[in-house]
Every structure is written in C-alpha cells, then in structure tokens.
Amino acid sequence: DIGAAIAALQRQAGTRRHLLFGICSGGDDGLAAAIEHPSIAAIVALDPVIYPSLRWRVSLYASKLRRNGIAGTFARLREIGPLQRHYAMLGNHGRKPPPLPAYVERLRSLAERGVAVTLVYTGSTVDRREFEEQQRKVLARHGLEERIGAEFLPDVDHLVTSLAAQQQVLERLPEWLHAVPDR
C-alpha cells in the first residue's frame, strides 16, 4: 500500500522524496517500506515496537489494575477471549516485534542510506524510565543513538486524540521535517 501511494504521488504530483508518519504498526510498516523505496527520505514512527523488559510488563499490568481494579481486569480477560488475551500478553498493542537484531539492522541500513528516522514514544505506551531503557537497548547498545532520532512525549496518547496532544505533535512537525536530508 505504501509503495502504491508513493507511486501515485510521484505520478500525479511529481514528488521525488517522501516523509512517512505512522502510528503504531503504521510506523513499523513505514520502516519496512523505506528499505524497499529509496524515495523515502524520512520516517516519524509514533509508538514503534518496544522490546519489553520485565519492568515494562509489570508497569503495563499495574496500569491495567489501577484503571480497572482486580475484578475488572479479570472480567476483561475473561471477556476478550483467548486470541485477544494472547495479543494482550505480547504488548506492543498486539503486534509481535521482529527479533531485535533484525530491527537494529533495519535501523542501521536506513541510517547508512541517510534516511532521517525519528522514533517517538508516547506517555500512554511507556514512561520516561522505560523510554530511556529502550534507547539503551535498541540505539545506544548498537551505536545508533547519534544516527536515529528518539523522543518521548509524555503528555501525548497513543492515538493523539486530545487537542493538546495534537498540538504537541503539530509543534514537533517542523523539526521532523527539518531533519529530512537534502538530496
């Protein structure tokens, strides 16, 4: 679908370079598409995959318990059925991340090609300590912290639903656009 959209933009509007903005699996798809489409010059992935630690899992379930209470959490687990329970156990909003080495190689390949990649984590997905742990695990440990942008927006929710969250994202847009390399 991304390739078809890029081809249509190139054909109908004469575009040659593209910036993708994707939320959740849309960001994951954008990272994958950029490997195949050299016209993609930049990607902003909002709530990309997370490589869960024990702390992240405990935090995830503690927030569900706080929100729903013990009885409500167990009622919800009974209600959603085995398949959804399986997805809920995966984290990452129900999607299974690729193996960490494959994800790191994808980021490295994009950085070497000069694609401006920004990974944006929202406060509804991680807290600041978990964000920092992700950066150590995914970027710093693999020498990508200077080549891949990463930021944490604690007051923005996963779907950017509130007007305040939308305003924050719109305020960040010029900087994300400025990161697009000239070619």
mmCIF file of the C-alpha atoms, coordinates in Angstrom:
data_MODEL
# 
_entry.id   MODEL 
# 
loop_
_atom_site.group_PDB 
_atom_site.id 
_atom_site.type_symbol 
_atom_site.label_atom_id 
_atom_site.label_alt_id 
_atom_site.label_comp_id 
_atom_site.label_asym_id 
_atom_site.label_entity_id 
_atom_site.label_seq_id 
_atom_site.pdbx_PDB_ins_code 
_atom_site.Cartn_x 
_atom_site.Cartn_y 
_atom_site.Cartn_z 
_atom_site.occupancy 
_atom_site.B_iso_or_equiv 
_atom_site.pdbx_formal_charge 
_atom_site.auth_seq_id 
_atom_site.auth_comp_id 
_atom_site.auth_asym_id 
_atom_site.auth_atom_id 
_atom_site.pdbx_PDB_model_num 
ATOM 1   C CA . ASP A 1 1   ? 0.000   0.000   0.000   1.00 0.00 ? 1   ASP A CA 1 
ATOM 2   C CA . ILE A 1 2   ? 2.804   2.414   0.842   1.00 0.00 ? 2   ILE A CA 1 
ATOM 3   C CA . GLY A 1 3   ? 4.533   1.643   -2.441  1.00 0.00 ? 3   GLY A CA 1 
ATOM 4   C CA . ALA A 1 4   ? 1.283   2.254   -4.340  1.00 0.00 ? 4   ALA A CA 1 
ATOM 5   C CA . ALA A 1 5   ? 0.773   5.577   -2.532  1.00 0.00 ? 5   ALA A CA 1 
ATOM 6   C CA . ILE A 1 6   ? 4.324   6.668   -3.334  1.00 0.00 ? 6   ILE A CA 1 
ATOM 7   C CA . ALA A 1 7   ? 3.900   5.699   -6.990  1.00 0.00 ? 7   ALA A CA 1 
ATOM 8   C CA . ALA A 1 8   ? 0.634   7.666   -7.168  1.00 0.00 ? 8   ALA A CA 1 
ATOM 9   C CA . LEU A 1 9   ? 2.260   10.732  -5.591  1.00 0.00 ? 9   LEU A CA 1 
ATOM 10  C CA . GLN A 1 10  ? 5.175   10.521  -7.990  1.00 0.00 ? 10  GLN A CA 1 
ATOM 11  C CA . ARG A 1 11  ? 2.895   10.112  -10.989 1.00 0.00 ? 11  ARG A CA 1 
ATOM 12  C CA . GLN A 1 12  ? 0.235   12.662  -10.072 1.00 0.00 ? 12  GLN A CA 1 
ATOM 13  C CA . ALA A 1 13  ? 2.197   15.292  -8.138  1.00 0.00 ? 13  ALA A CA 1 
ATOM 14  C CA . GLY A 1 14  ? 5.738   14.768  -9.388  1.00 0.00 ? 14  GLY A CA 1 
ATOM 15  C CA . THR A 1 15  ? 7.144   14.137  -5.915  1.00 0.00 ? 15  THR A CA 1 
ATOM 16  C CA . ARG A 1 16  ? 10.594  12.610  -5.631  1.00 0.00 ? 16  ARG A CA 1 
ATOM 17  C CA . ARG A 1 17  ? 11.181  12.472  -1.843  1.00 0.00 ? 17  ARG A CA 1 
ATOM 18  C CA . HIS A 1 18  ? 8.765   11.380  0.834   1.00 0.00 ? 18  HIS A CA 1 
ATOM 19  C CA . LEU A 1 19  ? 8.340   11.628  4.585   1.00 0.00 ? 19  LEU A CA 1 
ATOM 20  C CA . LEU A 1 20  ? 6.238   8.936   6.233   1.00 0.00 ? 20  LEU A CA 1 
ATOM 21  C CA . PHE A 1 21  ? 4.426   9.431   9.515   1.00 0.00 ? 21  PHE A CA 1 
ATOM 22  C CA . GLY A 1 22  ? 2.968   6.293   11.018  1.00 0.00 ? 22  GLY A CA 1 
ATOM 23  C CA . ILE A 1 23  ? 1.322   5.425   14.290  1.00 0.00 ? 23  ILE A CA 1 
ATOM 24  C CA . CYS A 1 24  ? 1.982   2.003   15.849  1.00 0.00 ? 24  CYS A CA 1 
ATOM 25  C CA . SER A 1 25  ? 2.096   -0.634  13.113  1.00 0.00 ? 25  SER A CA 1 
ATOM 26  C CA . GLY A 1 26  ? 1.949   2.198   10.537  1.00 0.00 ? 26  GLY A CA 1 
ATOM 27  C CA . GLY A 1 27  ? 5.369   3.290   11.777  1.00 0.00 ? 27  GLY A CA 1 
ATOM 28  C CA . ASP A 1 28  ? 6.603   -0.295  11.590  1.00 0.00 ? 28  ASP A CA 1 
ATOM 29  C CA . ASP A 1 29  ? 5.286   -0.537  8.025   1.00 0.00 ? 29  ASP A CA 1 
ATOM 30  C CA . GLY A 1 30  ? 6.999   2.753   7.167   1.00 0.00 ? 30  GLY A CA 1 
ATOM 31  C CA . LEU A 1 31  ? 10.350  1.464   8.389   1.00 0.00 ? 31  LEU A CA 1 
ATOM 32  C CA . ALA A 1 32  ? 9.912   -1.693  6.305   1.00 0.00 ? 32  ALA A CA 1 
ATOM 33  C CA . ALA A 1 33  ? 8.794   0.273   3.229   1.00 0.00 ? 33  ALA A CA 1 
ATOM 34  C CA . ALA A 1 34  ? 11.796  2.594   3.452   1.00 0.00 ? 34  ALA A CA 1 
ATOM 35  C CA . ILE A 1 35  ? 14.092  -0.375  2.911   1.00 0.00 ? 35  ILE A CA 1 
ATOM 36  C CA . GLU A 1 36  ? 12.404  -1.015  -0.444  1.00 0.00 ? 36  GLU A CA 1 
ATOM 37  C CA . HIS A 1 37  ? 11.669  2.555   -1.585  1.00 0.00 ? 37  HIS A CA 1 
ATOM 38  C CA . PRO A 1 38  ? 14.696  4.862   -1.922  1.00 0.00 ? 38  PRO A CA 1 
ATOM 39  C CA . SER A 1 39  ? 12.424  7.910   -2.335  1.00 0.00 ? 39  SER A CA 1 
ATOM 40  C CA . ILE A 1 40  ? 11.541  7.692   1.362   1.00 0.00 ? 40  ILE A CA 1 
ATOM 41  C CA . ALA A 1 41  ? 13.834  10.294  2.908   1.00 0.00 ? 41  ALA A CA 1 
ATOM 42  C CA . ALA A 1 42  ? 12.385  10.418  6.421   1.00 0.00 ? 42  ALA A CA 1 
ATOM 43  C CA . ILE A 1 43  ? 10.178  8.461   8.801   1.00 0.00 ? 43  ILE A CA 1 
ATOM 44  C CA . VAL A 1 44  ? 8.488   9.522   12.012  1.00 0.00 ? 44  VAL A CA 1 
ATOM 45  C CA . ALA A 1 45  ? 7.274   6.385   13.788  1.00 0.00 ? 45  ALA A CA 1 
ATOM 46  C CA . LEU A 1 46  ? 4.926   7.159   16.683  1.00 0.00 ? 46  LEU A CA 1 
ATOM 47  C CA . ASP A 1 47  ? 4.947   4.313   19.220  1.00 0.00 ? 47  ASP A CA 1 
ATOM 48  C CA . PRO A 1 48  ? 7.125   1.937   17.206  1.00 0.00 ? 48  PRO A CA 1 
ATOM 49  C CA . VAL A 1 49  ? 7.803   -1.532  18.554  1.00 0.00 ? 49  VAL A CA 1 
ATOM 50  C CA . ILE A 1 50  ? 9.113   -1.873  22.080  1.00 0.00 ? 50  ILE A CA 1 
ATOM 51  C CA . TYR A 1 51  ? 11.368  -4.641  23.270  1.00 0.00 ? 51  TYR A CA 1 
ATOM 52  C CA . PRO A 1 52  ? 9.694   -5.419  26.595  1.00 0.00 ? 52  PRO A CA 1 
ATOM 53  C CA . SER A 1 53  ? 11.605  -5.787  29.790  1.00 0.00 ? 53  SER A CA 1 
ATOM 54  C CA . LEU A 1 54  ? 10.187  -7.277  32.969  1.00 0.00 ? 54  LEU A CA 1 
ATOM 55  C CA . ARG A 1 55  ? 9.777   -3.725  34.284  1.00 0.00 ? 55  ARG A CA 1 
ATOM 56  C CA . TRP A 1 56  ? 7.740   -2.767  31.195  1.00 0.00 ? 56  TRP A CA 1 
ATOM 57  C CA . ARG A 1 57  ? 5.434   -5.781  31.595  1.00 0.00 ? 57  ARG A CA 1 
ATOM 58  C CA . VAL A 1 58  ? 4.911   -5.101  35.308  1.00 0.00 ? 58  VAL A CA 1 
ATOM 59  C CA . SER A 1 59  ? 4.172   -1.444  34.539  1.00 0.00 ? 59  SER A CA 1 
ATOM 60  C CA . LEU A 1 60  ? 1.707   -2.426  31.790  1.00 0.00 ? 60  LEU A CA 1 
ATOM 61  C CA . TYR A 1 61  ? -0.294  -4.755  34.038  1.00 0.00 ? 61  TYR A CA 1 
ATOM 62  C CA . ALA A 1 62  ? -0.104  -2.428  37.043  1.00 0.00 ? 62  ALA A CA 1 
ATOM 63  C CA . SER A 1 63  ? -1.684  0.333   34.945  1.00 0.00 ? 63  SER A CA 1 
ATOM 64  C CA . LYS A 1 64  ? -4.473  -2.049  33.882  1.00 0.00 ? 64  LYS A CA 1 
ATOM 65  C CA . LEU A 1 65  ? -5.079  -2.990  37.515  1.00 0.00 ? 65  LEU A CA 1 
ATOM 66  C CA . ARG A 1 66  ? -5.157  0.664   38.567  1.00 0.00 ? 66  ARG A CA 1 
ATOM 67  C CA . ARG A 1 67  ? -7.566  1.534   35.781  1.00 0.00 ? 67  ARG A CA 1 
ATOM 68  C CA . ASN A 1 68  ? -9.911  -1.460  36.067  1.00 0.00 ? 68  ASN A CA 1 
ATOM 69  C CA . GLY A 1 69  ? -9.329  -2.871  39.558  1.00 0.00 ? 69  GLY A CA 1 
ATOM 70  C CA . ILE A 1 70  ? -8.672  -6.571  40.176  1.00 0.00 ? 70  ILE A CA 1 
ATOM 71  C CA . ALA A 1 71  ? -12.228 -7.709  39.467  1.00 0.00 ? 71  ALA A CA 1 
ATOM 72  C CA . GLY A 1 72  ? -12.492 -5.529  36.364  1.00 0.00 ? 72  GLY A CA 1 
ATOM 73  C CA . THR A 1 73  ? -9.156  -6.729  34.992  1.00 0.00 ? 73  THR A CA 1 
ATOM 74  C CA . PHE A 1 74  ? -10.090 -10.399 35.407  1.00 0.00 ? 74  PHE A CA 1 
ATOM 75  C CA . ALA A 1 75  ? -13.575 -9.767  33.971  1.00 0.00 ? 75  ALA A CA 1 
ATOM 76  C CA . ARG A 1 76  ? -11.977 -8.106  30.947  1.00 0.00 ? 76  ARG A CA 1 
ATOM 77  C CA . LEU A 1 77  ? -9.552  -11.002 30.458  1.00 0.00 ? 77  LEU A CA 1 
ATOM 78  C CA . ARG A 1 78  ? -12.478 -13.471 30.508  1.00 0.00 ? 78  ARG A CA 1 
ATOM 79  C CA . GLU A 1 79  ? -14.410 -11.251 28.116  1.00 0.00 ? 79  GLU A CA 1 
ATOM 80  C CA . ILE A 1 80  ? -11.788 -10.747 25.437  1.00 0.00 ? 80  ILE A CA 1 
ATOM 81  C CA . GLY A 1 81  ? -11.205 -14.424 24.758  1.00 0.00 ? 81  GLY A CA 1 
ATOM 82  C CA . PRO A 1 82  ? -8.100  -16.490 24.085  1.00 0.00 ? 82  PRO A CA 1 
ATOM 83  C CA . LEU A 1 83  ? -6.930  -14.763 20.901  1.00 0.00 ? 83  LEU A CA 1 
ATOM 84  C CA . GLN A 1 84  ? -7.115  -11.252 22.307  1.00 0.00 ? 84  GLN A CA 1 
ATOM 85  C CA . ARG A 1 85  ? -5.567  -12.472 25.560  1.00 0.00 ? 85  ARG A CA 1 
ATOM 86  C CA . HIS A 1 86  ? -2.656  -13.784 23.501  1.00 0.00 ? 86  HIS A CA 1 
ATOM 87  C CA . TYR A 1 87  ? -2.265  -10.375 21.821  1.00 0.00 ? 87  TYR A CA 1 
ATOM 88  C CA . ALA A 1 88  ? -2.555  -8.559  25.141  1.00 0.00 ? 88  ALA A CA 1 
ATOM 89  C CA . MET A 1 89  ? 0.286   -10.705 26.511  1.00 0.00 ? 89  MET A CA 1 
ATOM 90  C CA . LEU A 1 90  ? 2.527   -9.679  23.611  1.00 0.00 ? 90  LEU A CA 1 
ATOM 91  C CA . GLY A 1 91  ? 2.370   -5.993  24.460  1.00 0.00 ? 91  GLY A CA 1 
ATOM 92  C CA . ASN A 1 92  ? 3.173   -3.606  21.605  1.00 0.00 ? 92  ASN A CA 1 
ATOM 93  C CA . HIS A 1 93  ? -0.541  -3.028  21.067  1.00 0.00 ? 93  HIS A CA 1 
ATOM 94  C CA . GLY A 1 94  ? -0.992  -6.625  19.948  1.00 0.00 ? 94  GLY A CA 1 
ATOM 95  C CA . ARG A 1 95  ? 1.818   -6.848  17.447  1.00 0.00 ? 95  ARG A CA 1 
ATOM 96  C CA . LYS A 1 96  ? 4.844   -9.054  17.811  1.00 0.00 ? 96  LYS A CA 1 
ATOM 97  C CA . PRO A 1 97  ? 8.073   -7.164  17.227  1.00 0.00 ? 97  PRO A CA 1 
ATOM 98  C CA . PRO A 1 98  ? 10.659  -8.553  14.830  1.00 0.00 ? 98  PRO A CA 1 
ATOM 99  C CA . PRO A 1 99  ? 13.715  -10.067 16.506  1.00 0.00 ? 99  PRO A CA 1 
ATOM 100 C CA . LEU A 1 100 ? 15.851  -7.273  17.972  1.00 0.00 ? 100 LEU A CA 1 
ATOM 101 C CA . PRO A 1 101 ? 18.860  -7.987  15.690  1.00 0.00 ? 101 PRO A CA 1 
ATOM 102 C CA . ALA A 1 102 ? 16.628  -7.683  12.584  1.00 0.00 ? 102 ALA A CA 1 
ATOM 103 C CA . TYR A 1 103 ? 15.110  -4.420  13.867  1.00 0.00 ? 103 TYR A CA 1 
ATOM 104 C CA . VAL A 1 104 ? 18.546  -2.972  14.641  1.00 0.00 ? 104 VAL A CA 1 
ATOM 105 C CA . GLU A 1 105 ? 19.799  -3.987  11.190  1.00 0.00 ? 105 GLU A CA 1 
ATOM 106 C CA . ARG A 1 106 ? 16.795  -2.250  9.576   1.00 0.00 ? 106 ARG A CA 1 
ATOM 107 C CA . LEU A 1 107 ? 17.539  0.957   11.526  1.00 0.00 ? 107 LEU A CA 1 
ATOM 108 C CA . ARG A 1 108 ? 21.247  0.733   10.694  1.00 0.00 ? 108 ARG A CA 1 
ATOM 109 C CA . SER A 1 109 ? 20.533  0.220   6.997   1.00 0.00 ? 109 SER A CA 1 
ATOM 110 C CA . LEU A 1 110 ? 18.243  3.254   6.894   1.00 0.00 ? 110 LEU A CA 1 
ATOM 111 C CA . ALA A 1 111 ? 20.756  5.415   8.786   1.00 0.00 ? 111 ALA A CA 1 
ATOM 112 C CA . GLU A 1 112 ? 23.551  4.400   6.412   1.00 0.00 ? 112 GLU A CA 1 
ATOM 113 C CA . ARG A 1 113 ? 21.359  5.339   3.459   1.00 0.00 ? 113 ARG A CA 1 
ATOM 114 C CA . GLY A 1 114 ? 20.762  8.757   5.019   1.00 0.00 ? 114 GLY A CA 1 
ATOM 115 C CA . VAL A 1 115 ? 17.094  8.308   5.884   1.00 0.00 ? 115 VAL A CA 1 
ATOM 116 C CA . ALA A 1 116 ? 16.096  10.557  8.792   1.00 0.00 ? 116 ALA A CA 1 
ATOM 117 C CA . VAL A 1 117 ? 14.401  8.219   11.277  1.00 0.00 ? 117 VAL A CA 1 
ATOM 118 C CA . THR A 1 118 ? 12.679  9.519   14.404  1.00 0.00 ? 118 THR A CA 1 
ATOM 119 C CA . LEU A 1 119 ? 11.185  7.105   16.912  1.00 0.00 ? 119 LEU A CA 1 
ATOM 120 C CA . VAL A 1 120 ? 8.578   8.861   19.071  1.00 0.00 ? 120 VAL A CA 1 
ATOM 121 C CA . TYR A 1 121 ? 7.220   7.171   22.193  1.00 0.00 ? 121 TYR A CA 1 
ATOM 122 C CA . THR A 1 122 ? 4.083   8.431   23.904  1.00 0.00 ? 122 THR A CA 1 
ATOM 123 C CA . GLY A 1 123 ? 3.249   8.536   27.587  1.00 0.00 ? 123 GLY A CA 1 
ATOM 124 C CA . SER A 1 124 ? 0.415   6.058   27.131  1.00 0.00 ? 124 SER A CA 1 
ATOM 125 C CA . THR A 1 125 ? 2.871   3.438   25.890  1.00 0.00 ? 125 THR A CA 1 
ATOM 126 C CA . VAL A 1 126 ? 5.946   3.915   28.080  1.00 0.00 ? 126 VAL A CA 1 
ATOM 127 C CA . ASP A 1 127 ? 7.119   6.076   30.941  1.00 0.00 ? 127 ASP A CA 1 
ATOM 128 C CA . ARG A 1 128 ? 10.368  8.061   30.904  1.00 0.00 ? 128 ARG A CA 1 
ATOM 129 C CA . ARG A 1 129 ? 12.450  5.299   32.509  1.00 0.00 ? 129 ARG A CA 1 
ATOM 130 C CA . GLU A 1 130 ? 11.143  2.715   30.049  1.00 0.00 ? 130 GLU A CA 1 
ATOM 131 C CA . PHE A 1 131 ? 11.833  5.102   27.149  1.00 0.00 ? 131 PHE A CA 1 
ATOM 132 C CA . GLU A 1 132 ? 15.408  5.528   28.352  1.00 0.00 ? 132 GLU A CA 1 
ATOM 133 C CA . GLU A 1 133 ? 15.764  1.748   28.718  1.00 0.00 ? 133 GLU A CA 1 
ATOM 134 C CA . GLN A 1 134 ? 14.547  1.300   25.131  1.00 0.00 ? 134 GLN A CA 1 
ATOM 135 C CA . GLN A 1 135 ? 17.161  3.780   23.944  1.00 0.00 ? 135 GLN A CA 1 
ATOM 136 C CA . ARG A 1 136 ? 19.909  1.882   25.749  1.00 0.00 ? 136 ARG A CA 1 
ATOM 137 C CA . LYS A 1 137 ? 18.654  -1.467  24.484  1.00 0.00 ? 137 LYS A CA 1 
ATOM 138 C CA . VAL A 1 138 ? 17.933  -0.542  20.874  1.00 0.00 ? 138 VAL A CA 1 
ATOM 139 C CA . LEU A 1 139 ? 20.022  2.505   19.988  1.00 0.00 ? 139 LEU A CA 1 
ATOM 140 C CA . ALA A 1 140 ? 22.946  3.073   22.355  1.00 0.00 ? 140 ALA A CA 1 
ATOM 141 C CA . ARG A 1 141 ? 23.943  -0.573  22.646  1.00 0.00 ? 141 ARG A CA 1 
ATOM 142 C CA . HIS A 1 142 ? 24.162  -0.765  18.855  1.00 0.00 ? 142 HIS A CA 1 
ATOM 143 C CA . GLY A 1 143 ? 25.858  2.565   18.156  1.00 0.00 ? 143 GLY A CA 1 
ATOM 144 C CA . LEU A 1 144 ? 22.756  4.178   16.665  1.00 0.00 ? 144 LEU A CA 1 
ATOM 145 C CA . GLU A 1 145 ? 21.983  6.859   19.257  1.00 0.00 ? 145 GLU A CA 1 
ATOM 146 C CA . GLU A 1 146 ? 23.590  9.590   17.126  1.00 0.00 ? 146 GLU A CA 1 
ATOM 147 C CA . ARG A 1 147 ? 22.058  8.334   13.875  1.00 0.00 ? 147 ARG A CA 1 
ATOM 148 C CA . ILE A 1 148 ? 18.434  7.639   14.820  1.00 0.00 ? 148 ILE A CA 1 
ATOM 149 C CA . GLY A 1 149 ? 16.306  10.279  16.497  1.00 0.00 ? 149 GLY A CA 1 
ATOM 150 C CA . ALA A 1 150 ? 14.248  9.311   19.515  1.00 0.00 ? 150 ALA A CA 1 
ATOM 151 C CA . GLU A 1 151 ? 11.983  11.310  21.738  1.00 0.00 ? 151 GLU A CA 1 
ATOM 152 C CA . PHE A 1 152 ? 9.451   10.888  24.476  1.00 0.00 ? 152 PHE A CA 1 
ATOM 153 C CA . LEU A 1 153 ? 6.175   12.829  24.540  1.00 0.00 ? 153 LEU A CA 1 
ATOM 154 C CA . PRO A 1 154 ? 4.751   12.064  27.994  1.00 0.00 ? 154 PRO A CA 1 
ATOM 155 C CA . ASP A 1 155 ? 1.517   14.024  27.526  1.00 0.00 ? 155 ASP A CA 1 
ATOM 156 C CA . VAL A 1 156 ? 0.610   12.512  24.158  1.00 0.00 ? 156 VAL A CA 1 
ATOM 157 C CA . ASP A 1 157 ? -1.562  9.388   23.984  1.00 0.00 ? 157 ASP A CA 1 
ATOM 158 C CA . HIS A 1 158 ? -1.124  6.524   21.535  1.00 0.00 ? 158 HIS A CA 1 
ATOM 159 C CA . LEU A 1 159 ? -3.709  7.808   19.035  1.00 0.00 ? 159 LEU A CA 1 
ATOM 160 C CA . VAL A 1 160 ? -3.044  11.524  19.593  1.00 0.00 ? 160 VAL A CA 1 
ATOM 161 C CA . THR A 1 161 ? -6.703  12.033  20.473  1.00 0.00 ? 161 THR A CA 1 
ATOM 162 C CA . SER A 1 162 ? -6.785  15.166  22.628  1.00 0.00 ? 162 SER A CA 1 
ATOM 163 C CA . LEU A 1 163 ? -6.443  18.621  21.116  1.00 0.00 ? 163 LEU A CA 1 
ATOM 164 C CA . ALA A 1 164 ? -3.466  19.265  23.408  1.00 0.00 ? 164 ALA A CA 1 
ATOM 165 C CA . ALA A 1 165 ? -1.739  16.100  22.140  1.00 0.00 ? 165 ALA A CA 1 
ATOM 166 C CA . GLN A 1 166 ? -2.478  17.034  18.529  1.00 0.00 ? 166 GLN A CA 1 
ATOM 167 C CA . GLN A 1 167 ? -0.997  20.488  19.145  1.00 0.00 ? 167 GLN A CA 1 
ATOM 168 C CA . GLN A 1 168 ? 2.178   18.960  20.609  1.00 0.00 ? 168 GLN A CA 1 
ATOM 169 C CA . VAL A 1 169 ? 2.628   16.728  17.579  1.00 0.00 ? 169 VAL A CA 1 
ATOM 170 C CA . LEU A 1 170 ? 1.977   19.619  15.184  1.00 0.00 ? 170 LEU A CA 1 
ATOM 171 C CA . GLU A 1 171 ? 4.559   21.729  17.043  1.00 0.00 ? 171 GLU A CA 1 
ATOM 172 C CA . ARG A 1 172 ? 7.150   18.965  16.565  1.00 0.00 ? 172 ARG A CA 1 
ATOM 173 C CA . LEU A 1 173 ? 6.420   18.617  12.843  1.00 0.00 ? 173 LEU A CA 1 
ATOM 174 C CA . PRO A 1 174 ? 8.717   21.456  11.626  1.00 0.00 ? 174 PRO A CA 1 
ATOM 175 C CA . GLU A 1 175 ? 11.693  19.900  13.406  1.00 0.00 ? 175 GLU A CA 1 
ATOM 176 C CA . TRP A 1 176 ? 10.905  16.475  11.994  1.00 0.00 ? 176 TRP A CA 1 
ATOM 177 C CA . LEU A 1 177 ? 10.613  17.998  8.517   1.00 0.00 ? 177 LEU A CA 1 
ATOM 178 C CA . HIS A 1 178 ? 13.866  19.910  9.029   1.00 0.00 ? 178 HIS A CA 1 
ATOM 179 C CA . ALA A 1 179 ? 15.624  16.587  9.671   1.00 0.00 ? 179 ALA A CA 1 
ATOM 180 C CA . VAL A 1 180 ? 14.862  15.436  6.121   1.00 0.00 ? 180 VAL A CA 1 
ATOM 181 C CA . PRO A 1 181 ? 18.207  15.337  4.319   1.00 0.00 ? 181 PRO A CA 1 
ATOM 182 C CA . ASP A 1 182 ? 18.723  17.371  1.144   1.00 0.00 ? 182 ASP A CA 1 
ATOM 183 C CA . ARG A 1 183 ? 19.403  15.200  -1.854  1.00 0.00 ? 183 ARG A CA 1 
# 
